[in-house]
Amino acid sequence: MKIRIRGNSIRYRLDKKDIDILRNEGKIEESTLIGAGELHFCIKAKNGATEPFIKLEGSAIHLSFPKEQVTEWIDTDLVGFSAEIPNADGSAVHILVEKDFKCLTERDEDDSNAFDNPAQSC
């Protein structure tokens, strides 16, 4: 899982392996060690949920979407889905979850589980 945070926006990019885990286990998790602590991210496909939900617990960000929405995304060629989730202060956090495509330029990064980039055929 790749995660980009910019202001009140969080973008998650999931490769094929991440999506298989989400499909089979109903959630995908990623952690980053920082000094003696850990920053933890989780996306969950939640049965019975009707709205997306995000919660910050200590150094963990838990994100839930309705299972039907996640399943539709996984099982189709949809690239991604997004949500605006209200914060307690009246602002909102913008969430974007996307399938991760292979880079078109050479990078020192393993793209073997990424989806074929549709721009490659252009």
C-alpha positions as CSV (number, residue, x, y, z in Angstrom):
1,M,0.0,0.0,0.0
2,K,1.3,3.4,-0.9
3,I,0.0,6.4,1.1
4,R,0.3,10.1,0.3
5,I,-0.8,12.7,2.8
6,R,-1.2,16.3,1.7
7,G,-3.1,18.7,3.9
8,N,-6.5,17.3,4.6
9,S,-6.2,14.7,1.9
10,I,-5.1,11.1,2.1
11,R,-4.5,9.0,-1.1
12,Y,-4.1,5.2,-0.8
13,R,-2.8,3.2,-3.8
14,L,-3.2,-0.6,-3.6
15,D,-1.5,-3.1,-5.8
16,K,-2.8,-6.5,-6.8
17,K,-1.4,-8.2,-3.7
18,D,-3.0,-5.6,-1.4
19,I,-6.3,-6.0,-3.2
20,D,-6.2,-9.8,-2.8
21,I,-5.6,-9.4,0.9
22,L,-8.5,-6.9,1.1
23,R,-10.8,-9.2,-0.8
24,N,-9.9,-12.3,1.3
25,E,-9.5,-10.8,4.7
26,G,-11.8,-7.8,4.5
27,K,-9.0,-5.4,5.5
28,I,-5.4,-4.3,4.5
29,E,-2.9,-2.8,6.9
30,E,0.4,-1.1,6.5
31,S,2.8,0.2,9.2
32,T,5.9,2.4,9.2
33,L,8.4,2.5,12.0
34,I,9.5,5.9,13.0
35,G,12.1,6.0,15.8
36,A,10.7,4.0,18.6
37,G,7.1,4.4,17.4
38,E,4.9,3.1,14.6
39,L,2.5,4.8,12.2
40,H,-0.3,2.4,11.3
41,F,-2.9,2.5,8.4
42,C,-5.8,0.2,7.9
43,I,-8.5,0.1,5.2
44,K,-11.5,-2.2,6.1
45,A,-14.5,-3.3,4.0
46,K,-17.2,-3.2,6.6
47,N,-20.4,-5.3,6.4
48,G,-23.5,-3.3,7.1
49,A,-21.8,0.1,6.8
50,T,-23.6,2.7,4.7
51,E,-21.1,5.5,4.8
52,P,-17.3,5.8,4.9
53,F,-15.7,6.3,8.3
54,I,-12.3,7.4,9.4
55,K,-10.9,7.3,13.0
56,L,-7.5,8.4,14.4
57,E,-6.5,6.3,17.4
58,G,-3.1,7.2,18.8
59,S,-0.8,6.7,15.8
60,A,-3.2,4.6,13.8
61,I,-5.6,5.7,11.0
62,H,-8.5,3.3,10.6
63,L,-10.6,3.8,7.4
64,S,-13.8,1.9,6.7
65,F,-15.9,1.7,3.6
66,P,-19.1,-0.2,2.9
67,K,-18.2,-3.7,1.8
68,E,-20.4,-3.5,-1.3
69,Q,-18.5,-0.4,-2.5
70,V,-15.2,-2.0,-1.9
71,T,-16.3,-5.3,-3.6
72,E,-17.6,-3.4,-6.7
73,W,-14.2,-1.5,-7.0
74,I,-12.2,-4.8,-6.7
75,D,-14.3,-6.7,-9.1
76,T,-14.5,-4.1,-11.9
77,D,-12.1,-2.0,-13.9
78,L,-12.9,1.1,-11.8
79,V,-9.6,2.8,-11.0
80,G,-10.7,4.2,-7.7
81,F,-13.2,5.8,-5.4
82,S,-13.2,8.7,-3.1
83,A,-15.0,10.3,-0.1
84,E,-15.3,13.5,1.8
85,I,-15.5,12.6,5.5
86,P,-16.5,15.4,7.9
87,N,-14.2,16.3,10.8
88,A,-15.4,17.4,14.3
89,D,-14.4,21.1,13.5
90,G,-16.6,21.3,10.4
91,S,-13.7,20.7,7.9
92,A,-13.4,17.5,6.0
93,V,-10.8,15.0,5.1
94,H,-10.7,13.9,1.4
95,I,-9.9,10.2,0.9
96,L,-9.0,8.6,-2.4
97,V,-8.4,4.9,-2.8
98,E,-7.0,3.8,-6.2
99,K,-5.5,0.8,-7.9
100,D,-1.7,1.2,-8.2
101,F,-0.4,1.3,-11.8
102,K,3.0,0.5,-13.0
103,C,5.2,3.6,-13.5
104,L,5.9,4.7,-17.0
105,T,9.4,5.9,-16.2
106,E,12.1,3.8,-14.6
107,R,12.2,4.1,-10.8
108,D,14.0,2.2,-8.1
109,E,10.7,0.6,-7.0
110,D,9.2,-2.8,-7.3
111,D,6.2,-2.6,-9.6
112,S,5.7,-6.3,-10.1
113,N,2.4,-6.4,-8.3
114,A,1.1,-3.1,-9.9
115,F,-1.7,-3.0,-12.5
116,D,-0.7,-2.5,-16.1
117,N,-0.7,1.2,-16.8
118,P,-3.4,2.1,-19.3
119,A,-1.2,5.0,-20.7
120,Q,1.3,2.4,-21.9
121,S,-0.8,1.7,-24.9
122,C,-1.0,5.3,-25.9
